[in-house]
């Protein structure tokens, strides 16, 4: 048995949850936030048999898209913020960060 931890953007989480449910994968959603953009993310915990991991990964890949987003850079620390004019920068966001972990035991009470 495996535990898949998939960290996705909030914009993709409902579509991904629905797609997983359609294929009979059970998942638990946790709210989380990203370190770089400080925006909301969703972490999905998906338990599945070893033979179903590839199918789950394909569903995640198909439902979590990359997109471009404009972000304003953070003002310099210790500098004169009055003369700092932030210029928005285009960055690529989205997709999914996925960890596949072995499960030694599973209990449901």
CORFENPE-V730870 format. One record per backbone hydrogen bond with DSSP energy under -0.5 kcal/mol. NH is the residue of the N-H (numbers start at 1). CO is the residue of the C=O. If there is no record, write none. Layout:
nh | co
NH | CO
NH | CO
This chain:
nh | co
2 | 48
3 | 101
4 | 2
4 | 46
5 | 3
5 | 99
6 | 4
6 | 44
7 | 5
7 | 97
8 | 6
8 | 42
9 | 95
10 | 40
12 | 9
13 | 9
13 | 10
14 | 10
16 | 12
17 | 13
18 | 14
19 | 15
20 | 16
21 | 17
22 | 18
23 | 19
23 | 20
24 | 21
25 | 20
28 | 45
30 | 43
32 | 41
34 | 39
41 | 32
42 | 8
43 | 30
44 | 6
44 | 42
45 | 28
46 | 4
46 | 44
47 | 26
47 | 45
48 | 2
52 | 49
53 | 50
56 | 52
57 | 53
58 | 54
59 | 55
60 | 56
61 | 57
62 | 58
63 | 59
63 | 60
64 | 60
65 | 63
67 | 93
69 | 91
71 | 89
79 | 76
81 | 79
83 | 80
84 | 81
85 | 83
86 | 84
88 | 86
89 | 71
91 | 69
91 | 89
93 | 67
93 | 91
95 | 65
97 | 7
98 | 96
99 | 5
101 | 3
101 | 99
103 | 1
104 | 102
